[in-house]
Amino acid sequence: MEVRGKGAETKSVETIYFGGGTPSLLSPKSIETILGAISKNFKIVPPHPQVEREITLEINPGTVNLEKLKGYRDAGVNRLSIGVQSLNDTLLTTLGRIHNRQQALGAYEDAREAGFDNIGIDLIHSIPGESLSDWKRELNEVVLLGPEHISAYSLTIEEGTPFHCQLQKGLLPLPSEETQVDMLLVTEEILKKAGYEHYEVSNYALPGFRSRHNQIYWKGGEYLGLGVSAHSYISGQWSVVSGQRIRTANSSNLEEYFRLINEKGNAVLQKEMLTKEKAMGEYLFLGLRMMEGINLKDFEERFGIEIETAYPDAVSDLTQKGLLDISQGHLRLTKQGLLLLNEVSFRFV
């Protein structure tokens, strides 16, 4: 779980996000208790007085029902991120999900009946055995549901997973690279036509429904992670001179987590002080994921140096190749750069 906001010294937060693992296994009462504890220790301040505070809960369709969703709404959750992943039962089985198509559709319908008017649906494409027509059909079906937010991620093969083992043996029927590119392009085409704004590499939203929580992350803001395995990114003595921020990671072992809290008041196992150079690289890596790109003036004010001075070769080379564009005070990916994001990002990290 994460809270994100304006810095530890003010003890104020803008957003709260229950994610990682399966937070929808928690009861509404547990969510209410956690939110109560946060309210006692932090001031929850939306970015504007007219804007409702954003409290998001990730849910697995196989773990919720109407009563539970109503309980989450009553507890204070006002945004849901539903891990649908696919509406194709065969592909869901391939992904090893515990829910099926009908449960996913039922969870969405129940969420609406429970009173949620800010719902995101998470999808995955480039699944083994998936065709371009499968993906088009899925996108069009989700559009008809009308969620306020759609995340469309390409399947990532992590080392050490069963998928990775199959891939190493040549037994994983992934879509071809050409098909995967076509999936990316058709995603933007279908969702934009339906009125969704493409605001981040893998994220689309109806007007006014961008994920505020994730935007803080992509723009290099601070966040405080609470719980087992949680990560935080907070200010040290930030200045152009010191150029440092602190990243921490809590223990991933439950017994150790509680032991550390009892012994020293927190469960932090890893702590890294980022240098100015590393912080700049990460700021670019994350910021370039936003379609609006990186504000050149903001970068200079934050780090005390212009992007083109800090990375002269990378910026020059990538703009000449047509992967980056500098215009209207922003550095952003081109359409071709979007398709080659990893190659672009590698030049800054």
Secondary structure by P-SEA (a helix, b strand, c coil): cccccccccccccccccccccccccccaaaaaaaaaaaaaccccccccccccbbbbbbbccccccaaaaaaaaaacccbbbbccccccaaaaaaacccccaaaaaaaaaaaaaacccbbbbbbbcccccccaaaaaaaaaaaaaacccbbbbbccccccccaaaaaaaacccccccaaaaaaaaaaaaaaaaaacccccccccccccccccaaaaaaaabbbbbbcccbbbbbbbcccccccbbbbbbbccccaaaaaaaaacccccccccccccaaaaaaaaaaaaacccccccaaaaaaacccccccccaaaaaaaaaaccccccccbbbbcaaaaaaaaaaaaacc
